[in-house]
């Protein structure tokens, strides 16, 4: 009983760390590769591969590239949203990663397009994902507008 308790507690700690994105740090070489690769993917499977390889290197250098990839896939390949839903269900961290990159670094036209498609062109059975995309796009549009108003 005591051994099971210890094993169960250890397993929960390990899984909590994995879920929280705790992993080995990104090396300088990996960071450079992440920066180079982040803006290339134009499909969810390709982005997922880059995320699995370099997602932990999502710092300032690679962040905008990842955001641009997310925007391009959403805006140019909206019909592939069900694939994002599949990948995001299998790997919640990837779902969070994608939603986190619908941000104010994106072009306002892309954010408005994402908001419009998530509102009026949501694929069958993707209401939750579309709702999350609407929230993120709307927040990014508002953040961008506030930043411009302060200038």
Buried (B, 14 or more C-beta within 10 A) or exposed (E): EEEEEEEEEEEEEEEEEEEEEEEEEBEEEBBBBBBEBBBEBEBBEBBBEBBEEBBBBBEEBBBBBBBBBBBBBBBEBBEBBBBBBEBBEEBEBBBBBBBBBBBBBBEEEBBBBBBEBBBEEBBEEBEEBBEBBBBBBBBBBEBBEEEEEEE
